[in-house]
Amino acid sequence: ATFLSGWPLSARKRWRLLHAGANCQPAVAGFLWDEQTSAYRPETIILLTLRAASIEEITAFRSPELFPRFDLPERLPT
């Protein structure tokens, strides 16, 4: 959370995160605020690869078209 809130999810942008999962690994879906639609729109799926009690790797899929495959909503309201 500390890493993500500092960069790339900087304070200059409004983000919402939802719990997700991919290939039996923890993941979060990132939604970025869109002023034009007044809603959070899909932006990225962040996959965490764990080893023991540590995060070994963070992989970001900046592909909003993947959201339906993970049963994620098309947008989040305010």
Beta strands, then each sheet from edge to edge (+ up, - down):
strand 1: 15-22
strand 2: 25-34
strand 3: 39-51
strand 4: 54-61
sheet 1: 1+ 2- 3+ 4-
end
